[in-house]
Amino acid sequence: MSNLPMLASVDLGSNSFRLQICQNHQGHPQVIENIKHMVRLAGGLDNDKMLDEASRRRALECLAQFGERLRGFSPENVRAVATNTFRVAKNIAEFLPQAEAALGFPIEVIAGREEARLIYTGVVHTFSSNGRKMLVMDIGGGSTEFILGSSLQPTHTESLPLGCVTYSMRYFDGKISAKNVQAAVTAARAEIQRISKIYKRQGWEIALGTSGSAKSIAAVIAAQGLGNKITLPAMVRIFEQIVDAGSVKKAKLEGLKPERIEVFAGGLAVMQAAFEELDIEEMAFNEAALRDGVFYDMIGRNLDEDLRDQTTAQFQQRYHVSRNQAERVAKLAGYFLYSLAQNATVQELEYWSHYVRWAALLHEVGIDIAHTAYHKHTAYILAQADMPGFSRQEQELLAQITLGQRGDLKKMAETLGNEPMRWHAVMALRLAVLFCRARLPIELPPHTQLKEKSGAYALTIAQSWLEHNPLTAAALQAESEQWSKVGRSFSVQMQA
């Protein structure tokens, strides 16, 4: 067992940060180590959604400790995901590089629905539903995810801005009264009302709660002899005890861990609101969570069962993409990228090959909206749509690459920066689209090469082929002007 591959997931939640290390035992993660720190990142958000210095410092200190434990891990065996607070903080762009430097690995800021999918993935791999429809609810520090499903893929995923940290700060920062409780529950119900109609119409046979709030609520209910599952009457009774005492701390609730005291009331209010709005009768606690879903997702990627490939195929179908054309462009773009990346490591080339291929397969989704400026529509869709399996940064990268497939390159200078591989990716797709615009099978002449040195790109191609394809030749000549706008050069060297 000691020789089995080691995997690590880092879950950067709005309340706690968690590092979990597992061994991949025949497709099932076996936990080796679990480290948890209550960072309370959401508590550092001010009214303008700016993270304060104290919360950032706590986060960086925690990430540095995680980074020390992860020394020696290969990048492909570590996945760090960040959730709601990273999504909403307005100064996250300046903080994220600091966080990645402290951890030593990239951090993916995932969308709410992607978070919901990963939570469900963790549950469905660790809980035997026997085909029953499940409602999975995960109350985090800044958001709550609601998922419906019965098989490996969920049927409905939603993420709402309801969190145990944010609601505790907003409604229970002081003496807790019946009025506070009613205000919090009413506000949460108003949010949940957005999804209640469709969720109740779809229905479920079993309800499961995951993560810290559900765990602590279930523990308090059990410790007080109010049942072995979460129910509405039990929650009402617990809130009565808290109101009578004036605070969670003074209530001295049996079964409640000290680190959950500050955020317990907020989580309880969200849970009570969900029960009232969705007519939930009872809910069992399930140990699986986001970090487990991350592991199973990683294992799937290593087994060539990457959900991102499935999502790409689904988007091609949804937006009526010509798969023949997309494959032609993808094949040629891959060839150009390989030509440009001779100095890249094997890992770098593999990484960028994935994104260039996905970008090529999806480069025409915008045509389904309008042919005019379709590359802009494509970029918008890829940046803004819910794309299961992709993080926000990954979607933004696809958007950047596809935006550069045609037109004025000047718009790309600021977003791509000085990272050579990003420019190589744009060049590879741009030339592939140019060569394939006849929408027919294409075979480049032998010895066609694309090279780059210090920002100077040079395409070597047979003169006879260019003479036989004058439109392509003219388009290639026009490219030199575009690349000069971004401080680079492009030239065509003809072979006799």
N, C-alpha and C positions, 0 to 999 in steps of 0.2 A: 504493500500500500504506500510505502514511503516514496516509491519511484513514480507515483501517479502525478499527472500535471497539476500544478498549483494554480488556482485562480483567485483573484481578489476583486471584491466589489466595494465601492465607496459610495455610500448614500448620504448626500448632503441635504438633509431636510431642513425645514424652517425651525424645528425645535431641537433636533439632535443630529449629530454626525455619527455615522457608523461605518466601521471597517470590518468586513467579514472575509476570512480567508478559508477557502475550501480546496479539497482535492476532487478532481473529476473522476468518479468511480463508475465507469460504464454508463456515462450519461447522467449520473446523479451526483450532485454536489454533496460532499461530506464535510461538515464544518470542522475546521481545525482551530480557528481562533475567531473571537468576536470582541471588538473593542467599540465602546460607545461613549460619547461625550455629549452632555447637554449644553449645546452652544447657544440655544435660544436666539438664533439669527434673526427671526422675524421680530423679536423684541427690540431690535436695533433700528427698525424702520421708523422714520419720523413722518410727520403729516404730509411731507412732500415726496414720500417713498424713497428717501435717501438713507442708506445704511450709515449708522454713526461709527465713529472711530473705535469705540469700545467693542462693539459686536464684530467688526472686522478683525480687530486684534485677537479676540477669542477664537474666531474662525481660523486665522492663520496659525495660531499656536497649536490648535488641534490638528490642522493639516500637516504641519511640520512633524508632529509625532507620528501621524499615519505614514508620511513619506519615509521616515526612518525605518519603520517596520517593513515597508515595501521595497527597500533597497535590494537590488538583485533580481527583481521581478521583470520579466519581459513585458514591453508595452502591450502586446497583444493579449496578455493574460490578466490585465488590469482594466477595469472599466469604472469610471467615476461619473455619477449622474447627480445633477443638482436640480432642485424642484422649485416650489412656488416663490420663495424669497429671491432666488436668483432670477426668476422670470420677471418679477415686478420691480425690483430695485433699479432706480434710474441711474445710479452710479456704478452699476455692475460691470460696465465695460472697462473701467479702470481697475476694478477690484479683481476681476477674473484672472488676468495674467499673474497677479500676485498670488492668488490662490493656487494656480497651476504650478507656479514656481515652488511654492511651499510643499505641495504634494509630490511634485516630480513627474506628474502624468497629466494628460489632457483631461479637462472636465467638460462633460456634455450637459448643457442646460436643456432639459427635455420639456416638451409641451405637456400641458395638463392631461390631454387624452393619451399621450404616449406613456405618461406616468401611470395612468389608469390601466393601460394594456399590460404594462410590466407587472403591476400589482396582481392583476388577474392571472398572468402567466405563472407567477409564484404560487398562487392559490391552487390553480387547476392541476399543477404538477405534484402537489403535496396533499391534496384532499380528494377523497373518492366521493364524487357526487352521484355515482350510479345513474348518470344521464339526467339527473334532476336539474331544472332551471335554477340558477343561483343569482342572488343579489349580493354583491361584494361591496362593502363600504369601508373606506379607509380615511379616518380623520387625521390629517397631518397638522403641522404647526401653522400653516398658512392657507391650506386648501383641503378640500375633501373630495375624494374620488368615488363615483358611483358606477358600478359595472354590472351588466347583465350578461349571462352566458351559460352554456351547458357543455360545450366541447372545448377544444384547445384554443379556439379564437373567440373573443367576446362578441356579442351582437350589438351592445350599446356601451359606450364609454363617455363619461362626463366628468369634468373637474370644475368645482364651484369654489369661489373665494370664501370658504368657511374654514377657520383653523382654530385649534385649541389655544395657541399663543395669541393670535389676533383677537379672538373673542374674549379671552380672559383679560387682556389689556383694555379692550374697549368697554366691556360691561361689568367686569368684576375687579377693577383696580381699586380696592377699598372695601368698605362694609358691604356685604351681600344682602340684598333685600329681595322680597318677592317681586317688587317692581323691576329690579335689575334682571331677575330671571325671566320675567315675562317679556321684557324688551329684547333680551338676547334670543330667546326662543322664537319670538315673532319675526325678528330680523332674519334669522336663519331659515325659517319657513318660507319667507318671501323669496329667498334665493332658490330653495329647493323646489318651489312651486313651478319654476321654469321647466323642470324635467318631470314633475310628478305625473302629469297626464299620460305621457307616452310610457313611462316606466310601469305605472299601474295597469295600463292596457296590456303591456307585454306580460307582466306578472312574473312570479318566481315561486319556487317550492321550498327553498331554503335560503335564509339570510345569514351572511357571515360578516363579522367585523374583524378588521386587521389593524395592526400597529398599536402604539402606546395608549391612545385614548380608549379604544375598545377594550384593550387588555385591562386597564386600570378600572374601568367601569364594571367589567365582568368580575374582577377580583373583589371589589367592594360589595357588589351585590351578593356574591357567594359568601364572603366573610360575615355578612350581616344576616345570613340565613334567608335571604329573599329569593333564592332560586339559583339554578346552575346556568341560566341563560339571561341575557339582557332583555328586560321587558319595560314597558312604559310605566306601569304602577311602581316598579322597583326604583326607577329613576326619579319619579315624582317624590317618592319617600326619601330618597337621599338628598334631593334638593331641599326638602322641608327641614332636614337635620342641619344642612349648611346655613339656611336662612335663620333658623333658631339660634345657631351659634354665632352668626355674623360673619363667618369666614370659613374657608375650607380647613385652614390650619386649626382653628379653634374647635371645629367639629370633630377632630381626631377620628377620622373615619378608619375603621379597622379594614385592613387589606390594601390601603393606599400607601404606596412607597413615597418617601420624603421628596424625591426629585420630581414627582408628579403633582405635588400640592399646588404649585403656582399656576398650572395650566389645566387642572382638573375641571373646574367649573365651566370653562369655555368649551372643552370637549364634551362635557355632559349636556350642555345646552344645545350643541349641534346635533348630538345623538338623539336627544328628546325631540327636537324639531323634525328630524328625519322620520322618527317613528310616527309622529302625529301627521305629517304631510303625506307620507307614503303608505300609511296604514300598516306598518310593520307590526306583526304580532310578537315575534321573539327573534333574537339574534344570538348565534353562537360565536365565540371568539376563535379565530384561526391564527396560528403562529406565523404563517407565511406572510411575506411583505415584499416591498419593492426590491430589496436586496436579493431575495430569492428569485424573483423574476429576471433580474439582471443576470444572475448566474445561468439560468436556463436559456436565456437569450444568447449569452456568450457561447455556451455549449452548442447551441443550434448553429451559430455562425461557424464554429470550428468543424461542424459536421456538414458544411455546405447546405445548411437549411436556413439561410439568412432571410429573415422576414423582409429586409429591404429589397431583395430581389422580387419577392411576391408583391410588395407594394408597387414597385416599378411596373410590373406586368399589369397590375390592376389599373394604374394610372394610364397606361397605354390604351387599355380597353375603354376606360371611362371617357377619355378625351379623343378617341377615334384616331389614334396614331397609326400611321402606316408602318407596320412592323418590319416589312422588307427594307424600307428606306432607313428606318432607325438602325437596323442591324448593319446595313452598309456603312452608315456614318460611324457607328460604334467600332466596327472592325478597322476602318481606316484611321480613326482618331487614336485607337490603341496602338497602331503601328507608328504613328507620328510621335506619340508620347514616349514610346520605347526608344525611338531614335534620339529624342532629346534628353532622355534621362540616363545616359550612359554612366554618369558619375554618381547616380543615386544608389543608395543601399537597396538590397532586395526588399526590405520592409517598406521603404519609401515608395519604390516602384509598385509594389503590390497595393499599397494604400491608395495612391493616386490613380492607378489603373481602374480600381473600383469606381471612383467618383467620375472619372472621364467616361467610363462606360455607362453609368447611370445617367449622366448628363446627356450623352449622345442618344440613349434610348428614349429620353424624355424631351429632347430639344424642340420638338414640334407640338407639344401639348397646347401651346398658346394659339395655334391655328384654329382650334375648336371655338375660340372666342372671336378672333378676326385675323385675317391674313396680314393686314397692315400692321407693322410693328409687332409681329407675333412673338419675336424673341423677348420683348418686354412683357407680354402677357405670360409667356412661359416662365420667366424669372419671377414674376409676381405670384403665380400659382405655386411654384416650388418653394417659395419663401413663406407663404402664408397658409397653405393647406395643411390639414392633418395628414401626416404621412407616417403610418405605423412603422416602427423600427428605426426611423431617422431622428436624430437630435436636432435642436434648433440650429446649431452651428453647421451641421451637415446639410440641412436644407438651405441655409444661407450660402454655403459653398456651391451647391448645385445651382442656385439662382445666379451667382456670380459667373460661373463658367458658362451657363446657357445665355446669359445676357451678352456675353462677349462673342457669341457665335457669328454675329454680323453687325454691320453698321459702325458708328463712330466709336473708336476705342478710347477716346479721351475721357469718357464717363467711367472707365474702369480704373484709371490711375489711382484714385484715392482708395477704392475698396480693396484692390489687390495688393497694394503696398509694394514691398521689394522682395517678396518671397518668390524665388525663381520657379518653383514647381507650380505655383498658381498661374503664372504667366505661361508656362509650358502647357498646362491643361487648357487654357484658353486658346493658345496657338493650335494645339492638336485638334480641338473641336472645330475651330474656325476654318482651318484648312480642309478638314474632312467634309464639312458642310459645303464649302466652295467646290471641291472636286466632285461631290455627289449631287450637285443641283440638277442634273439632267434626270435624276431619279431612276437611273438604269444601272445594271451591274457595271462595275468599273474595275479595271486592273491597271495599276500604274506600271510604267515601263521599268525594266530591270535597272538596278543601281540607283533608283530614286532615293535620295537621302535628305533628311532635315536635321541640321546641326545648329547649335547655339554656342556662342562664346561671348561672355561679358555683355549680354543684352543684344547681341547681333545675331539674328537668325538668318540662315542661308539654306535655300532649297535647291538641291541639285537634281535636274530632271532632263530627259532627252529633248533636244531641240526639235527633232522630228515629231515628237508627240505633241508639243506645244503648237507647232505649225498646223497639225491636224485638228487641234482643239483651240481655235482662236479666242473664243469667249472665255474659256478658262485662263488662257494666257493673259488676256486683258485684265481679268479680275485679279490675277496674281500680281501684275504690275501695279495695280491700284492699292494693293496691300501695303506697299512700302510707305506710302503717305500716311496711312493710318498708324503704323507702328512708330513712325517718327514723332507723332503727337504725344506718345507716352515715354519718350526718351529712349526708345529702342529702335532697331533697324531690321528691315526684312529685305532680302535680295534673292533674285532668282538667277542661278548659275546654270546655263544651258550646256548640255553635253552634245558633242557632235555625233 
